[in-house]
Amino acid sequence: MAAKLVKRYLCVEDKVFLVTGGAAGVGAGIVRALLAENARHVAFLDVADREGSALELEMLNKFGALRAKFIKCDIADDAQLAAAYKQVVDKYRRLDGVINNAAVLTVDEKTYKRMVDINFSATVSSTMKALDIMDANKGGNGGTIINISSLLALNLGSHLPVYAATKTAVLQFSIAMGTESKVSGNKVRVITVCLGPTDTAILNRNNLENFDKDSSGTVASRVPVRQKVESAVSGILEAISEGKSGSTWIVKNDKPAYDYTEKLLEAFEILSES
Ligand SMILES: NC(=O)c1ccc[n+]([C@@H]2O[C@H](COP(=O)([O-])OP(=O)(O)OC[C@H]3O[C@@H](n4cnc5c(N)ncnc54)[C@H](O)[C@@H]3O)[C@@H](O)[C@H]2O)c1
């Protein structure tokens, strides 16, 4: 019988990663998958204390001591984020990959600034901090930064205007940083992954129904089909493995990840003709 081909992710093996929003949902899936793929260490940042500690214990039991480290951190607080980065670099003496995954989908219009701070500003801040450490022009070892966006960044007229705008901002920022990385020769790849609807708490039915109270049909009913967390995670690993700096990947409908860069560049070319 032919042996089953198992794809190994060489740019994960023996590397040190930092994952934001790693205590639950897609982030927790990424933490588990990186360690299963033999990452040397994975530090994960989150505000969710109980879930973070539980995942750290789960990883300790499965992979042994010191492989996973939960750091309680509100990524929108720059001092906390800087302290978390320092803790990781002091402890592991290197950093090879950062997955900027944490985000919120708030339904309360009074808290939209907080959503912008977490989803966009903290992604910018974390990307800059990661670049500072990894930049080969500044003595770093190079590395990979994955910024998680959404299919909503590619759709006009989203029913979630602020959330969609933060994810569009993440996309534009990451493409620009990734393209600049190639030019500067800093050996850091910056890659965007746009996820389709995925079965996590962010799509909490009650939140979405509240948000949509003024329009016909609930938001929840607009996203009846959600891919499994495992599908989102294996697509993200594929992008880590195969993505060029500045590229954009789509992971939706439980299908393999695909590189959407060419299509997106065509679209941007049309837009810049105006
Ligand atoms: N689930 C989907 O349908 C979907 C679709 C497209 C894109 N995404 C994106 O995928 C990523 C992961 O989302 P998810 O679906 O796993 O959501 P989730 O709510 O399950 O997980 C998000 C995690 O981020 C953490 N977090 C929130 N605010 C934080 C802060 N200030 N500091 C640190 N951690 C914080 C949360 O505690 C949580 O553990 C997000 O960027 C989201 O925008 C999700």
The ligand as an SDF file (V2000), in Angstrom:
LIG
                    3D

 44 48  0  0  0  0  0  0  0  0999 V2000
  -14.5030   33.4010   12.4570 N   0  0  0  0  0  0  0  0  0  0  0  0
  -14.7410   33.9940   11.3050 C   0  0  0  0  0  0  0  0  0  0  0  0
  -15.7900   33.8050   10.6680 O   0  0  0  0  0  0  0  0  0  0  0  0
  -13.7090   34.8890   10.6890 C   0  0  0  0  0  0  0  0  0  0  0  0
  -13.8710   35.2790    9.3450 C   0  0  0  0  0  0  0  0  0  0  0  0
  -12.9110   36.1110    8.7730 C   0  0  0  0  0  0  0  0  0  0  0  0
  -11.8260   36.5260    9.5220 C   0  0  0  0  0  0  0  0  0  0  0  0
  -11.7100   36.1450   10.8410 N   0  0  0  0  0  0  0  0  0  0  0  0
  -10.5490   36.6180   11.5760 C   0  0  0  0  0  0  0  0  0  0  0  0
   -9.8960   35.5170   12.1790 O   0  0  0  0  0  0  0  0  0  0  0  0
   -9.1880   35.9550   13.3370 C   0  0  0  0  0  0  0  0  0  0  0  0
   -9.4860   35.0380   14.5020 C   0  0  0  0  0  0  0  0  0  0  0  0
  -10.8300   35.2170   14.8940 O   0  0  0  0  0  0  0  0  0  0  0  0
  -11.6810   34.0510   15.5370 P   0  0  0  0  0  0  0  0  0  0  0  0
  -12.7710   33.7540   14.6010 O   0  0  0  0  0  0  0  0  0  0  0  0
  -10.8070   32.9610   16.0010 O   0  0  0  0  0  0  0  0  0  0  0  0
  -12.3250   34.8470   16.7650 O   0  0  0  0  0  0  0  0  0  0  0  0
  -12.3980   34.4580   18.3040 P   0  0  0  0  0  0  0  0  0  0  0  0
  -13.2690   35.4920   18.9150 O   0  0  0  0  0  0  0  0  0  0  0  0
  -12.7690   33.0350   18.4760 O   0  0  0  0  0  0  0  0  0  0  0  0
  -10.8830   34.6250   18.7960 O   0  0  0  0  0  0  0  0  0  0  0  0
  -10.2660   35.8870   18.8970 C   0  0  0  0  0  0  0  0  0  0  0  0
   -9.2750   35.8340   20.0570 C   0  0  0  0  0  0  0  0  0  0  0  0
   -8.6760   37.1400   20.1740 O   0  0  0  0  0  0  0  0  0  0  0  0
   -8.6470   37.4700   21.5530 C   0  0  0  0  0  0  0  0  0  0  0  0
   -8.6060   38.9220   21.7330 N   0  0  0  0  0  0  0  0  0  0  0  0
   -9.6150   39.8020   21.5500 C   0  0  0  0  0  0  0  0  0  0  0  0
   -9.2270   41.0350   21.8850 N   0  0  0  0  0  0  0  0  0  0  0  0
   -7.9330   40.9450   22.2870 C   0  0  0  0  0  0  0  0  0  0  0  0
   -6.9850   41.8860   22.7820 C   0  0  0  0  0  0  0  0  0  0  0  0
   -7.2990   43.1650   22.9350 N   0  0  0  0  0  0  0  0  0  0  0  0
   -5.7470   41.4270   23.0980 N   0  0  0  0  0  0  0  0  0  0  0  0
   -5.4260   40.1190   22.9680 C   0  0  0  0  0  0  0  0  0  0  0  0
   -6.2910   39.1930   22.5230 N   0  0  0  0  0  0  0  0  0  0  0  0
   -7.5340   39.5900   22.1970 C   0  0  0  0  0  0  0  0  0  0  0  0
   -9.9180   36.8660   22.1090 C   0  0  0  0  0  0  0  0  0  0  0  0
   -9.8610   36.7640   23.5370 O   0  0  0  0  0  0  0  0  0  0  0  0
   -9.9520   35.5330   21.4060 C   0  0  0  0  0  0  0  0  0  0  0  0
   -9.2210   34.5460   22.1150 O   0  0  0  0  0  0  0  0  0  0  0  0
   -9.6220   37.4160   13.5460 C   0  0  0  0  0  0  0  0  0  0  0  0
   -8.6380   38.2650   13.0080 O   0  0  0  0  0  0  0  0  0  0  0  0
  -10.9010   37.5390   12.7420 C   0  0  0  0  0  0  0  0  0  0  0  0
  -11.1520   38.8490   12.3250 O   0  0  0  0  0  0  0  0  0  0  0  0
  -12.6050   35.3260   11.4210 C   0  0  0  0  0  0  0  0  0  0  0  0
  1  2  1  0
  2  3  2  0
  2  4  1  0
  4  5  1  0
  4 44  2  0
  5  6  2  0
  6  7  1  0
  7  8  2  0
  8  9  1  0
  8 44  1  0
  9 10  1  0
  9 42  1  0
 10 11  1  0
 11 12  1  0
 11 40  1  0
 12 13  1  0
 13 14  1  0
 14 15  2  0
 14 16  1  0
 14 17  1  0
 17 18  1  0
 18 19  2  0
 18 20  1  0
 18 21  1  0
 21 22  1  0
 22 23  1  0
 23 24  1  0
 23 38  1  0
 24 25  1  0
 25 26  1  0
 25 36  1  0
 26 27  1  0
 26 35  1  0
 27 28  2  0
 28 29  1  0
 29 30  1  0
 29 35  2  0
 30 31  1  0
 30 32  2  0
 32 33  1  0
 33 34  2  0
 34 35  1  0
 36 37  1  0
 36 38  1  0
 38 39  1  0
 40 41  1  0
 40 42  1  0
 42 43  1  0
M  CHG  2   8   1  16  -1
M  END
$$$$
